[in-house]
């Protein structure tokens, strides 16, 4: 998790940007360490598939279609930028920076963290509510968490200047969500696809055709979610007790997603600013 920084009114120097980039590189290395809980939940899916209620399978199938629609045209999950714009202006004004930008990195960070905290709180309440009814309400929880995940990723992207109304950015959004729930190999692969390794410029439409050409891979996101959440979500199917499991699981899921979004979008903005300094 990114440590909060005091918002600053000035744009960063090259040294400050490089230091920030080094901090993100450290975070990327930490992603290679899977928690014991995650290792346990990555058991073969065939066993889980047999005990997963039919209604969940049907819901997953519907989500595949909805996620495809989001990538193509935004669908029901596309967020409006006005809320984030007002938040950015307020954070920038409080730091003594221009209200209309360009915004200092610390201002972007502060706004992104505020959105991240808000999403975790909503997800916690959502998980507790749907977990109370066990398997009967679990089917409603899955699309809710997907929607919250896409929403917070898009909003954090807007904080760093990336607009989800562009199709390439929606692909990036889904890849961020995939990154958050992938294993070690998956995370490394996604970083390569997003052109964010070894000095890449973070432009997913240039120099890295893999991310765009593998658009069909969005189905993999739901599959990964299904596999990785499986055992955790089964705990949520126990009536009443599932309320506590649901609250914890959903909060952790949104924390992982928001953390990944902030780091990856932040890295893109830093790389872009370094390029701007080079061109001056």
SVG drawing of the C-alpha trace seen along z (x, -y; Angstrom):
<svg xmlns="http://www.w3.org/2000/svg" viewBox="-32 -28 49 60">
<polyline fill="none" stroke="black" stroke-width="0.4" points="0.0,0.0 1.3,-3.5 2.2,-5.5 0.2,-8.8 2.2,-11.9 1.5,-15.5 0.1,-17.1 2.6,-19.5 1.9,-22.5 4.9,-22.0 5.4,-19.6 8.1,-17.0 11.8,-17.2 13.4,-14.4 15.0,-13.2 11.7,-13.0 10.1,-11.2 12.9,-8.7 12.6,-8.1 8.8,-7.5 9.5,-5.1 11.9,-3.2 9.2,-2.9 6.8,-1.3 9.6,1.1 9.9,2.2 6.1,2.8 6.2,4.8 8.8,7.1 6.6,7.6 3.8,8.8 5.9,12.0 5.2,13.1 1.8,14.9 0.2,15.0 -0.5,18.4 -4.2,17.8 -3.9,17.1 -1.9,20.2 -4.6,22.3 -7.3,20.7 -5.5,21.5 -6.4,25.2 -7.5,27.1 -10.8,25.7 -12.3,29.0 -13.0,29.8 -14.5,26.4 -16.6,26.6 -18.5,29.6 -19.6,27.8 -20.3,24.4 -24.1,23.7 -25.6,23.6 -26.8,20.1 -23.2,18.9 -22.2,20.5 -25.1,18.7 -24.1,15.4 -20.5,15.8 -21.7,16.5 -23.7,13.3 -20.7,11.3 -18.6,12.5 -21.1,10.8 -21.2,7.6 -17.5,7.3 -17.2,7.7 -19.8,4.9 -17.8,2.7 -14.6,3.1 -16.5,2.4 -18.6,-0.6 -18.4,-1.2 -21.7,0.5 -23.2,0.0 -19.9,-0.2 -18.5,-3.3 -18.0,-6.1 -18.6,-9.8 -15.5,-12.0 -17.2,-14.9 -17.0,-13.5 -13.3,-12.8 -12.7,-16.2 -14.2,-18.0 -12.2,-15.9 -9.0,-16.7 -9.7,-20.4 -10.4,-20.4 -7.3,-18.4 -5.2,-20.7 -6.6,-23.9 -5.9,-22.6 -2.3,-22.0 -2.0,-25.5 -1.6,-24.2 -3.6,-25.2 -7.2,-24.0 -7.2,-23.0 -3.8,-21.3 -1.4,-20.0 -1.7,-18.4 1.3,-17.4 1.8,-13.7 1.0,-14.0 -2.3,-15.6 -3.2,-12.7 -2.1,-10.3 -4.3,-12.0 -7.4,-11.9 -6.8,-8.3 -6.4,-7.1 -9.6,-8.9 -11.4,-7.0 -9.7,-3.8 -10.8,-4.1 -14.4,-4.9 -14.5,-1.8 -13.3,0.5 -15.9,-0.8 -18.7,-0.2 -17.4,3.3 -17.3,4.2 -20.9,3.3 -21.8,5.1 -20.1,8.2 -21.7,8.2 -25.2,7.7 -25.0,10.4 -23.1,12.8 -25.9,12.7 -28.2,14.7 -25.7,17.3 -25.9,18.8 -29.2,17.1 -27.6,13.6 -24.1,14.6 -25.3,14.4 -26.0,10.7 -22.6,10.1 -20.5,11.2 -21.7,8.5 -21.7,5.9 -18.0,6.5 -17.2,6.6 -18.9,3.2 -17.1,1.7 -13.8,3.0 -14.3,1.5 -15.6,-1.8 -12.6,-2.4 -10.1,-1.5 -11.6,-3.9 -11.8,-6.7 -8.2,-6.2 -7.2,-6.3 -9.0,-9.6 -7.0,-10.9 -3.8,-10.3 -5.2,-11.7 -6.4,-8.6 -9.9,-8.6 -11.9,-5.4 -14.1,-6.7 -11.2,-5.6 -11.3,-1.9 -7.6,-1.4 -8.1,-2.7 -11.0,-0.3 -8.7,2.5 -6.1,1.2 -8.9,1.1 -9.7,4.8 -6.0,5.7 -5.5,3.9 -8.4,6.0 -6.8,9.1 -3.4,8.1 -5.0,7.8 -6.3,11.4 -3.5,13.1 -0.7,15.3 3.0,14.5 3.4,15.6 0.2,13.8 1.3,10.5 4.6,10.6 2.9,11.3 0.4,8.5 3.2,6.0 4.8,7.0 1.5,6.7 0.9,3.2 4.4,2.1 5.3,1.1 8.5,3.1 12.1,2.2 11.5,-1.4 8.3,-0.9 6.3,-4.0 3.0,-2.6 1.3,-3.1 -0.7,0.0 -1.4,-0.9 2.2,-1.2 5.2,1.1 2.9,3.7 0.4,5.0 -0.1,8.0 -2.5,6.2 -4.7,4.9 -4.6,8.1 -5.4,10.2 -8.7,8.4 -10.3,11.8 -8.4,12.4 -11.0,10.5 -12.8,13.7 -9.8,14.9 -10.4,12.2 -13.7,13.7 -12.2,17.2 -9.3,16.0 -11.8,14.3 -13.9,17.5 -10.9,19.7 -9.3,17.4 -12.4,16.3 -13.9,19.8 -13.0,21.1 -13.3,17.7 -16.8,17.2 -17.9,20.6 -17.3,19.5 -19.7,16.7 -22.5,19.2 -22.9,20.1 -26.0,18.1 -25.2,15.4 -21.6,16.5 -21.1,15.6 -21.7,11.9 -18.3,11.8 -16.5,13.7 -18.2,11.6 -17.3,8.3 -13.6,9.4 -13.3,11.0 -14.9,8.0 -12.8,5.4 -9.6,7.3 -10.6,7.7 -11.2,4.0 -8.1,3.1 -6.0,5.3 -7.7,3.8 -7.4,0.2 -3.7,0.8 -2.9,2.2 -4.8,-0.6 -3.0,-3.3 0.5,-1.8 0.0,-1.1 -1.6,-4.4 0.9,-6.2 3.7,-4.5 2.3,-5.5 2.0,-9.2 5.6,-9.2 7.0,-7.7 5.0,-10.3 6.4,-13.1 9.9,-11.9 9.4,-11.8 8.2,-15.4 11.3,-16.5 13.5,-14.7 11.7,-16.6 12.2,-20.0"/>
</svg>
